[in-house]
Amino acid sequence: MKELENIKDHILVCLSSSPSNKKVIDTASRMAKVFNAEFTALYIESANKMSRDNELRLQQNTEFARELGANIVTLSGEDIAFQVSEYAKKSQVTKIILGRSGYRPNRLFTPPNFVDKIIKYSPEIEIYIIPDKAQKMYFGQQENKKNKFSIFSYPGLTISILILLLFDYFFTEPRFSLAISGFPVVFLILFVFVYFVAIINQKQKDAMLREIQLTKEKEDILQAKNELIIKNKQEEMRSTLLRAISHDLRTPLTGISGFAEILLKNSNILSEDKKQHIYSDIYDDSIWLLNLVENLLAITRFDKNEIKLNKESEYISDVIRDAVSHLGRKKEKFFIHINVEKENLSAYMDSRLISQVIFNLVDNAMKYSPEGTNIVIKAEADGNDLKISVIDEGAGISDEDKAKIFDMFYTVNNKIADGRRGLGLGLALCKAVIEAHGGKVNIMDNKPCGTIFSFDIKSDVENDNE
């Protein structure tokens, strides 16, 4: 099992002079990135000559594949499908990406096309077929015409001949002989009838198999596309996060290192009041960094679906007081009021995460409110729910910002009291935590000024009624 898990995907795409070959190459390249696979572009060269236009297109397609990171391989042979299949097996290819033209066999003696042969030669390899609008497959050479017709290539013809031979052997005179006598016209009509019945059955079977194959291909391609979209979003989020961290961590780190240097070099000449002021600034910067890291770690765990809620019945008054206790000295510049409807008001929740939500909402209120204003933390029963609100007297939030404020990395343009710009993680984390509890976060204006952030979670009715 471990050996199978360690096998790396290897994606193979066939190069041709088809105008739509670039689309097939691009799809194969995207799939290689999604599956973190080795990527090879294969061209089978034959003795048949191509036109100048086809040579130019082949050269362009080859160069395009090389730009996308493909390893270019060229082989020689007349049976293209067989050569592709043999190379795939020897090179441990796990997925083959092909283009399919709009051409479909419509004659009785039409041989299997290139795609059908690849599927036949490589049953153990996943085949992905990318539809295109071209009317012809451009592979720089034609199939070997000498091998174009074989009776064993057509099951309908084989079956009809076999049935007629058995009928002639057992039911026509002379019996137990393959001699044809008496009714050659009837025999010929019967032959044609049996042949057409067999060929129609075979066509229906082929159509069903192709429909199943195409359905699977569409599902696999859609899955690969979705995986690519998710991966691109994760890469975009990672890049945005790195840019934000590099900018926003510099300010507090510079402050801490600068204050530490002042203390080291001038400790003997600084007054005690000045030292206490520097100590306080270092403490504030370190608390800001600690809160940032806490939010960063939590939102990362939510994004990767690694978070597990440790729910227990908790009194909301205890959770609110725990959140307020971690606000630091900054809370002394505001009038923070805790208003709990009933002291035994409780809910079934992860108290650590709910405490962090309340902390983030109050911290956000302090950032955007003037010093000396009121901030109210209110908890009340709302039917079977517990509603918690954080009410401030700041400048308020515009309707445009309200629609985006819970998005990750989004920050409003209002001036922050301490001059620090947040990463836009706190409110995004609040939304993720509350939704994980089955609740919802809301935002509305506080008349005459300020903002009300509120959220609801299921209350513990038994404790509330005690």
C-alpha positions in Angstrom: 0.0 0.0 0.0 2.8 2.4 0.9 4.5 1.8 -2.5 1.2 2.6 -4.3 0.8 5.8 -2.3 4.3 6.9 -3.2 3.8 6.6 -7.0 3.9 10.1 -8.5 1.4 11.0 -11.2 2.8 11.3 -14.7 0.7 13.1 -17.3 1.2 12.6 -21.0 -0.2 14.8 -23.8 0.2 14.0 -27.5 1.6 16.7 -29.7 0.1 17.3 -33.2 -0.3 20.0 -35.8 -4.0 20.4 -35.0 -5.1 24.0 -34.4 -6.8 22.9 -31.2 -3.8 21.1 -29.8 -2.8 24.1 -27.7 -6.1 23.8 -25.8 -5.3 20.1 -25.0 -1.7 21.0 -24.0 -3.0 23.8 -21.7 -5.5 21.5 -20.0 -2.8 18.8 -19.5 -0.5 21.5 -18.0 -3.2 22.6 -15.5 -3.9 19.0 -14.5 -0.2 18.4 -14.0 -0.1 21.4 -11.6 -3.2 20.3 -9.7 -1.8 16.7 -9.2 1.8 17.9 -8.8 2.6 15.5 -11.6 5.5 14.9 -14.1 4.4 16.4 -17.4 5.5 15.0 -20.8 4.5 16.0 -24.4 5.0 13.2 -26.9 5.2 13.4 -30.7 5.3 10.3 -33.0 7.2 11.0 -36.2 6.5 9.0 -39.3 7.8 8.7 -42.9 4.7 10.6 -44.3 5.4 14.2 -45.0 3.4 17.1 -43.6 2.5 20.3 -45.3 4.4 23.5 -44.5 1.4 24.9 -42.5 1.2 21.7 -40.5 4.9 21.8 -39.7 4.6 25.4 -38.5 1.7 24.6 -36.3 3.5 21.5 -34.8 6.5 23.7 -34.1 4.3 26.3 -32.4 2.5 23.6 -30.3 5.8 22.0 -29.3 7.2 25.4 -28.2 4.0 26.1 -26.3 4.3 22.8 -24.4 7.9 23.5 -23.6 7.0 26.9 -22.1 4.4 25.2 -19.9 7.1 23.0 -18.4 6.6 19.8 -20.5 9.4 17.4 -21.2 9.4 17.0 -25.0 9.8 13.5 -26.3 9.9 12.5 -30.0 9.6 8.9 -31.3 9.3 7.3 -34.7 6.7 4.8 -35.9 3.8 4.2 -38.2 1.2 2.9 -35.7 0.8 6.1 -33.6 -1.7 4.7 -31.0 0.5 1.7 -30.4 3.7 3.8 -30.0 1.9 6.2 -27.6 0.6 3.3 -25.5 4.0 1.6 -25.4 5.8 4.8 -24.3 3.1 5.4 -21.7 3.6 1.9 -20.2 7.4 2.1 -20.1 7.4 5.6 -18.7 4.8 4.8 -16.0 2.3 7.3 -17.3 -0.8 7.5 -15.1 -2.9 9.8 -17.2 -3.1 10.5 -21.0 -4.7 13.7 -22.2 -6.1 13.5 -25.8 -8.1 15.8 -28.1 -11.1 14.4 -29.9 -12.3 15.9 -33.2 -15.9 16.3 -34.3 -15.4 13.4 -36.7 -17.4 10.2 -36.1 -17.4 7.0 -38.1 -20.6 6.6 -40.1 -19.7 3.9 -42.6 -20.0 0.2 -42.1 -16.3 -0.6 -42.6 -14.8 2.4 -40.8 -11.9 1.3 -38.7 -11.5 2.3 -35.0 -10.2 5.9 -34.7 -7.0 7.0 -32.8 -8.8 7.6 -29.4 -10.5 4.2 -29.6 -7.1 2.5 -30.2 -5.5 4.3 -27.3 -8.3 3.2 -25.0 -7.9 -0.4 -26.3 -4.1 -0.5 -26.0 -4.0 1.2 -22.5 -6.9 -0.1 -20.4 -5.0 0.4 -17.2 -4.2 4.1 -17.8 -6.7 6.9 -17.2 -7.7 8.5 -20.5 -8.9 12.1 -20.5 -10.5 13.3 -23.8 -10.8 17.0 -24.4 -13.4 17.8 -27.1 -12.6 20.2 -29.9 -14.3 21.6 -33.0 -11.7 20.5 -35.5 -12.9 18.3 -38.3 -9.8 16.2 -38.6 -7.1 14.7 -36.4 -3.7 16.2 -37.3 -1.0 13.8 -36.4 1.3 14.6 -39.3 0.7 11.2 -40.9 -2.1 8.9 -42.0 -2.8 5.5 -40.7 -1.1 2.7 -42.5 -3.6 1.9 -45.3 -2.3 -1.6 -45.7 -3.7 -2.4 -42.2 -6.9 -0.5 -42.7 -9.3 -3.5 -43.0 -9.3 -6.6 -40.8 -12.3 -8.9 -40.3 -11.4 -9.2 -36.6 -11.7 -5.4 -36.2 -15.4 -5.6 -36.8 -17.3 -7.8 -34.3 -20.6 -7.4 -36.2 -19.2 -9.0 -39.4 -17.5 -11.8 -37.4 -20.7 -12.7 -35.5 -22.9 -12.6 -38.7 -20.5 -15.0 -40.6 -20.3 -17.3 -37.6 -24.2 -17.4 -37.3 -24.6 -18.2 -41.0 -22.0 -20.9 -41.0 -23.8 -22.6 -38.0 -27.1 -22.2 -39.7 -25.7 -23.7 -43.0 -24.1 -26.5 -41.1 -27.1 -27.6 -39.0 -30.2 -26.6 -41.0 -29.5 -26.6 -44.8 -29.1 -29.5 -47.1 -26.8 -31.3 -47.1 -26.7 -31.1 -43.3 -23.5 -31.2 -41.3 -21.7 -29.7 -44.2 -20.7 -26.1 -45.1 -21.7 -26.4 -48.7 -24.2 -23.7 -49.9 -27.0 -25.0 -52.2 -30.6 -24.4 -53.0 -31.3 -20.9 -51.7 -28.3 -18.6 -52.4 -30.5 -15.5 -52.5 -32.2 -16.3 -49.3 -28.8 -17.1 -47.8 -27.5 -13.7 -48.9 -30.5 -11.8 -47.6 -30.2 -13.6 -44.3 -26.5 -12.8 -44.2 -27.1 -9.1 -44.7 -29.9 -9.1 -42.1 -27.8 -10.9 -39.5 -24.9 -8.6 -40.2 -26.9 -5.4 -39.8 -28.5 -6.7 -36.5 -25.0 -7.5 -35.2 -23.5 -4.2 -36.3 -26.4 -2.2 -34.8 -26.0 -4.0 -31.5 -22.3 -3.3 -31.6 -22.9 0.4 -32.4 -25.3 0.7 -29.5 -22.9 -0.9 -27.1 -20.1 1.4 -28.3 -22.3 4.4 -27.9 -23.1 3.5 -24.4 -19.5 2.9 -23.5 -18.5 6.2 -25.0 -21.2 8.0 -23.2 -20.1 6.5 -19.9 -16.5 7.4 -20.7 -17.3 11.0 -21.6 -19.4 11.4 -18.4 -16.5 10.2 -16.3 -14.1 12.5 -18.3 -16.3 15.5 -17.6 -16.5 14.7 -13.9 -12.8 14.2 -13.6 -12.0 17.4 -15.5 -14.5 19.4 -13.4 -12.9 18.0 -10.2 -9.5 18.9 -11.5 -10.7 22.4 -12.3 -12.3 22.8 -8.9 -9.1 21.6 -7.2 -7.1 24.1 -9.3 -9.4 27.0 -8.3 -9.1 26.1 -4.7 -5.3 25.8 -4.9 -5.1 29.2 -6.7 -7.3 30.8 -4.0 -5.1 29.3 -1.3 -2.0 30.6 -3.1 -3.6 34.1 -3.4 -4.5 34.1 0.3 -1.0 33.0 1.2 0.6 35.8 -0.9 -1.8 38.4 0.6 -1.1 37.2 4.1 2.7 37.3 3.6 2.5 40.9 2.2 0.2 42.0 5.1 2.4 40.3 7.8 5.6 41.8 6.4 4.1 45.3 6.6 2.1 45.1 9.8 4.6 43.2 12.0 7.3 45.7 11.2 5.8 48.6 13.2 5.4 46.8 16.6 8.7 44.9 16.2 10.6 48.1 15.4 9.0 49.8 18.5 9.9 46.9 20.8 13.5 46.7 19.5 13.9 50.5 19.6 12.6 50.8 23.2 14.8 47.9 24.3 17.8 49.6 22.8 17.0 52.9 24.6 16.8 51.0 27.9 20.0 49.2 27.3 22.0 52.3 26.5 20.3 54.9 28.7 19.0 53.0 31.7 21.2 54.9 34.1 20.1 58.3 33.1 16.3 57.7 32.5 13.9 58.6 35.2 11.6 56.0 36.7 8.5 57.6 35.1 10.2 57.5 31.7 11.1 53.8 32.1 7.6 52.9 33.1 6.3 54.7 30.0 8.7 52.6 27.8 7.8 49.4 29.6 4.1 50.1 29.0 4.8 50.7 25.3 6.7 47.5 25.0 3.9 45.7 26.8 1.3 47.1 24.5 3.2 46.2 21.3 3.8 42.7 22.6 0.1 42.2 23.4 -0.8 43.5 19.9 1.6 40.9 18.4 0.2 38.2 20.6 -3.4 38.9 19.6 -2.4 39.0 15.9 -0.7 35.6 16.1 -3.7 34.1 18.0 -6.1 35.3 15.2 -3.7 34.2 12.5 -3.3 30.7 13.9 -7.1 30.3 14.5 -8.1 31.5 11.0 -5.5 29.3 9.4 -6.9 26.2 11.3 -10.5 27.2 10.2 -9.3 27.6 6.5 -7.8 24.1 6.6 -10.9 22.6 8.4 -8.6 21.5 11.2 -10.6 23.2 14.0 -12.5 21.1 16.5 -15.0 22.7 18.8 -14.7 21.7 22.5 -18.3 22.5 23.5 -19.5 22.7 27.1 -22.2 24.5 28.9 -20.7 27.8 30.0 -22.1 30.9 31.7 -21.9 33.8 29.3 -21.0 36.3 32.1 -17.8 34.3 32.8 -16.8 34.2 29.2 -17.4 37.9 28.7 -15.3 38.7 31.8 -12.5 36.5 30.6 -12.5 38.3 27.2 -12.4 41.7 28.9 -9.5 40.7 31.2 -7.3 40.1 28.2 -7.8 43.6 26.7 -4.8 45.0 28.6 -4.2 48.6 29.7 -6.0 50.0 26.6 -9.4 49.3 28.2 -8.6 51.9 30.9 -9.1 54.6 28.3 -12.8 53.6 27.7 -15.9 53.1 29.8 -16.6 49.4 29.3 -20.0 48.2 30.6 -21.1 44.5 30.9 -24.8 44.1 30.8 -26.0 40.5 31.2 -29.8 40.0 31.4 -29.5 37.1 33.9 -26.4 35.9 35.7 -27.2 32.2 35.0 -27.6 32.9 31.2 -25.6 30.1 29.6 -24.9 28.4 26.2 -23.4 25.2 24.9 -20.2 26.5 23.3 -16.4 26.4 22.9 -15.7 29.1 25.6 -12.1 29.8 24.4 -13.2 30.6 20.9 -16.3 32.6 22.0 -14.1 34.6 24.4 -11.8 35.4 21.4 -14.8 36.5 19.4 -15.9 38.9 22.1 -12.3 40.1 22.6 -12.0 40.8 18.8 -15.3 42.7 18.7 -14.4 44.9 21.8 -10.8 45.4 20.5 -12.3 46.5 17.1 -14.6 48.9 18.9 -11.7 50.5 20.8 -9.7 50.9 17.6 -12.4 52.9 15.9 -13.9 54.9 18.8 -12.6 58.0 20.5 -11.1 57.6 24.0 -13.4 58.2 26.9 -16.5 56.9 25.1 -18.7 54.0 26.2 -18.5 50.4 25.0 -21.3 48.1 26.1 -21.2 44.3 26.0 -24.7 43.0 26.2 -26.0 39.5 26.6 -29.7 38.5 26.5 -32.0 35.6 25.8 -33.7 35.7 22.4 -36.1 32.7 22.3 -34.0 29.6 22.2 -30.9 31.7 21.3 -28.4 33.7 23.3 -27.7 37.1 21.7 -24.4 38.9 22.5 -23.9 42.5 21.3 -20.9 44.9 21.4 -22.1 48.5 21.1 -19.7 51.4 20.6 -19.9 55.2 20.0 -17.4 55.5 17.2 -17.7 57.0 13.8 -19.8 54.1 12.4 -19.3 52.0 9.3 -20.5 52.8 5.8 -23.0 50.5 4.0 -20.2 49.7 1.5 -17.9 48.5 4.2 -20.6 46.6 6.0 -21.0 44.3 2.9 -17.3 43.4 3.0 -16.2 43.8 6.6 -16.3 40.1 7.4 -14.1 39.2 4.4 -10.6 38.1 5.2 -7.9 40.8 4.9 -10.6 43.5 4.5 -10.1 46.7 6.6 -12.1 49.9 6.7 -10.5 53.2 5.8 -11.5 54.9 9.1 -8.6 56.3 11.1 -7.4 54.0 13.9 -6.7 55.6 17.2 -3.3 54.0 17.8 -2.2 54.3 14.1 -1.8 50.6 13.6 -3.4 49.0 10.6 -4.9 45.5 11.2 -4.6 42.5 9.0 -8.4 42.2 8.6 -8.4 38.8 10.3 -10.3 39.5 13.5 -13.8 39.9 12.1 -13.3 37.1 9.6 -12.4 34.9 12.5 -15.5 36.0 14.4 -17.7 35.0 11.5 -16.0 31.6 11.1 -16.3 30.8 14.8 -20.0 31.8 15.1 -21.0 30.0 12.0 -19.2 26.9 13.3 -21.5 27.2 16.3 -24.5 27.3 14.0 -25.0 31.1 14.6 -24.8 34.3 12.6 -22.9 37.6 13.0 -24.8 40.8 12.3 -23.8 44.5 12.0 -26.0 47.6 12.3 -25.8 51.3 13.1 -26.0 52.5 16.7 -28.1 55.7 16.9 -27.1 58.5 17.0 -23.5 57.3 16.4 -21.4 54.2 16.5 -21.9 50.5 15.5 -23.5 47.4 17.0 -21.9 44.0 16.3 -24.0 41.1 17.5 -24.1 37.3 17.2 -26.4 34.6 18.4 -25.7 31.0 19.5 -28.0 28.3 20.9 -28.7 28.9 24.6 -28.6 26.2 27.3 -32.3 26.3 28.2 -32.1 24.0 31.1 -29.5 26.1 33.0 -31.4 29.3 32.1 -34.6 28.1 33.7 -33.0 27.1 36.9 
